[in-house]
Amino acid sequence: MAETTTDPVGHILLGDWEIKDYAPREAEAAELSAGGDGWIPAPAPGDTYLALHVAGRIPHPFAEQNEFLCAWVKDREWWWRTQFFAMKPGPGERVILTFEGLDTYASIWLNGSLLGKTDNMFTAFSFDAGPLLHDDQPNLLLIRFTPPALPVADKSMETWEIIADPIKESKRNYHRKAQFGWGWDWGPQLPSVGIWRPVRLERQRIAVIHDVRFSTIAIDPAARIDVAITIDAFATDSDSREPLLAMLQLIDPDGVFAGGTTLTFDGTSRSATWQPIIDTPSLWWTPELGLPSLYTLRVELAQGEQRLDQRTLKVGIRCIELDTSADPDEPGCDFFRFILNGVPIFARGVNWIPASSLVGATTASDHQALLADALAANINMIRVWGGGLYEADAFYDACDRLGLLVWQDFMFACAPYPEHEPAFVESVQREVDHQITRLRNHPSLALWCGNNEGQAVHQFIARMSGSNAPYPGDLFFQRTIPQALKTLDPSTPYWPGSPYGGPSHNSMRAGDVHNWTVWHGLPPVPDELPVGDFSHGPEAVAYTRYAEDKARFVSEFGIQASPAESTLARWLAPDQMSLGSDGFLNRIKDHPRDKVNAMLIPVTGLPDTLGQYVVFTQLVQAEGLKFGIEHYRRRKPHCSGTLIWQYNDCWPGISWSLIDFDRVRKASWFYVARAYAPVLGSFKTLDDGVIELWMTNDTRERVEFAATLTMKNFDGNTLWEEVVTASVPGTESRVVWRGEAARMAADPARVLVVRSNRFADNRLFFAPVKDLPFSPDEPEMQVQIADDHSLAVTLTGVGYHHFVHLSARQPTTVFSDNYFDLQAGETRTIRVALPGATLEPADITRGSFHR
Ligand code: BMA
């Protein structure tokens, strides 16, 4: 018998389950209800593959090439069962069984009777379980998950062949199921199955709070708030004629009462609103603009003395707008920028993919740790990408607390969708209503976006074939979703797709852009090809081509890099730790597998060993993102955001991520943290031999600074120096200094360095790093034990060291800084910490880049 646990409001969580597999249609619910053996334990929420692994039936699906050994799982029928005690509902009561997420084609039996069927992993399903409950014996809940291939066997609309072949056969576009599970260009083909979100049993009496909506109407500067409460009064208590009352309380971030009211539901009224005015609100801000202040909203539903239901929400007072007005300084172009509480912001963001292919296995602490790391990298926006998941509540709660804005895609990606199938349309409608209602109160929610790359890829394919057929999916992105938002969340902006807008989707003149010129070699604007070479050669995909990008908002751009060597070693056998091994090559899901070579050749040259591959790919990714981000941020406000593809990984693969699956930060994480600092100093080289220093200020305050510009050779001798003082107003980006390269004695054998009291050091090389005379020796290193969990590592330059990095054995080791340059004679002390474990000097090694 499963032990029962309760959630914070006292509902019973059904978390202990068992699973068993059959050939499709082999087993019957009736016979399984009688018991039988061969069941293995499976926690819920959880994942079928992991349960099988723990039970010793399969090796870990992420290790070696076990992905292929696990391919049978998706073709089996999976049965999940649990038993629990519950009382039958008394007078005026009902018992509701809610499944927050079933993945995906489930039939549910309670005590042998069919309770219902589900077909959408993105929608919650609730059933009135009361009539089927047994008072006097355990209740048996049984779920059959049908293999996803069966319900779509007769469907014919094909997906596009743009990511990989296997997904075409999956007919993934017919499933309301995470699209990436069928394999993506950064993830394995391991479609998940099972109970991936909590299952709850709720005993309800007379009436419950059906919904609470909190929105900020205006801030001028007092805040006008709208709180809408809907109740579900399903039974009337015959003994009581008293009305139902909702008591509301708003508590400010310091815990002080900020307002309250009691709403009365008489007769047939089921909804009511409260519109308080908060005179001096503590607003919710992104980190560079202020604090992400959160209020607490408590709602209690009662009848007379009887408390019936309650909800507690963390809410934020803020207004978010998407400004797409004409840009007066770039005629013919429109802005695409977010305005938070009246302040135009630059979105320093990333794209988020699911934190594991085994979707039910991700925990709240996984989300919290990854998002805290995003904040530490000066990120202020996360795009939840459409090929993945609507994330768990813990994800959005963390974004609210940390001040991270969320760009939320609806879960559609890179495919036409069957808008002609009534059942599919109905399922999408339910999903959209459910997710909007679930997520709309989060102050972090900045944008709803229809899908990933649907309209743009359709337009591209249609133009190539001379067709002007509409995009199959428009029904959802032009009608279903915007109409639902109009009623359910009119105050959050909506954008129909990404990329979308302008004379063609992916235009630099309006809307958002995915820049895949760099890396994939794709043209940025399909309808008006700019002059240039769009191919896969080193010059065509070089990261310096970001400088040509005049987009308004770049919602995807990125470069692949290997995870840490230690991460690969945890998932591959020693004999697979080489560049040509099958195990290593299967970690690369983008094709051709040597695509990265075109990026490496001009910068680092090609690697001979796996160790070099790790360093070279991480270096090119880091330098490339730095180059791109600095360019885009200098263009502020004409460009008002960059979302790096991609932040995280769903397995230990080779991808565009900044942080690998084992949570080791790649070099790019540290480079991005510097390039995304709210106050940034960066160099721009012009064609006429002029070098500019720019200062980008994302804060609201004017920043005054002094900086020293130094031209040095790599031995450390200074050849030229100048001190600059300037100031830049809040939220602006400006050139603050300009000089002739010749006057500064610029030369490939030298480096231009800027050091300032207000922003991080920056530097400019005049030749590719493979040609620069970096020190062949590593810096001197001294390690001091600070305490059991941390070390102070002091590094001193014996020449010019580029890409200096410390590595640790344990993946969760945290470095206060990493992957930086060190000049001759310069000293830096790095704090290295391993929370919860002992760290020894021998755990740390150092390295740098030199050829
Ligand atoms: C875009 C994304 C993803 C993909 C990435 C890298 O297409 O939306 O689909 O993984 O580029 O190719």
Residues whose N, C-alpha, C, O or C-beta is under 5 A from the ligand:
A	BS01	BMA	D185 N452
